[in-house]
Amino acid sequence: MNGKRNWIRKSAGCALLLLTGWMLFSPTAQALRALPDTYRLTVGQAYALDTGVAVLSSQDERLEWKENTLRAKEQVDAEVTVNLLGLFPIGRMRVTAGEETRLMPGGAAVGVALATQGVLVVGTSDVAGKSPAQSAGLRAGDVIEGINGQSVNTSKELTDLVASSKGAPLNLTFNRNGDRRTVTLTPSLDSASGAYRMGAWVRDSTAGVGTLSYYSPDDGTYGALGHAINDADTGNLLPVRMGSLMQAEIVDVRRGRKGTPGELRGSFLKDQVILGDIEENTNLGVFGKMDAPYVNPLYPDGLPIGYQETVKTGPATILSTIDGEGIKEYTVEITQATRQMSPAPKSMVIKVTDPRLLAATGGIVQGMSGSPILQNGRIVGAVTHVFVDDPTQGYGVYIEWMLSTAEKMDEAA
């Protein structure tokens, strides 16, 4: 009797051990762990899901599961049961499907020129042996917004107000990382010029080259760059007072090498062709409205977007302009796709595989930021940063995060 009980215990232990091993290491278990809590599709979109021997089932007739392919026949928000071998429920997942969002993919080289909201302090300097700005508590990265109640938006306005003070104390208002502060600053006389100065290096504008990510025919809005425009000296995000998106021409390419990022050099300020305005500079790019409709010559009818759940490791393409021949499509490999609950610029990792692009640029270079990433006929993201130690690789942001940022701007307007 005891032998029989021991045999049962051992058998149960072995079964439990096998079950635990299956739950941890089997292809089915790994596939199930990779399934998100919520899976988003567009109506009519069919997508293959790797669930091993598990089967999805739902009482909602608007969803169809056939041969490992999930399809939404119409708008739906439903709960789906995950069944082992189609018999035993082992989990649940929510599936939502809405109408298709269609955008015009970018890829065109664009010039960005913006004037800051306020004047950015990029450093301090001595006047008559000391820096009045430093003595008042100012430091690099602070944004000066006003003096004695008068708003300041340009370096000239700041210089004129300080010079006209004749050395009298000034009430200076500035913004430091979202915290508005007021200090008293007493200008010093610069004996060399005979003018009163505050002892600070400042900047009120910047310009550069990037790539258009998308254009929305529905409302005329666009997104570009995929990352913020930061000040070169302080690294701070530059607040926008006004800005323009302009047509750019690529005139030279500096190839990227390990440890040295490459660069697209463009021209756009001499013969200005303004495409639209820049309304916001955010961590996920610059956004605004186009003055006229934009059409991508490679995809004149536009493309639907793909949510992050549909992004898979494997082949993809990017659209970029690296010379005077216009937009071209280049092959890349998505090597990592991170599941993110909130907007962040490093959503995926891509590796350039196209021999043409590798020969011309060495991979991803500055100026290609914003290049749309396409997979399975959908816009899934945009290039954001290059790996300094490996220019063939870089990060991309999900297109849904750029769109949600643009939507929040519209709501706030």
Disulfide bonds with the S-S distance in Angstrom:
none
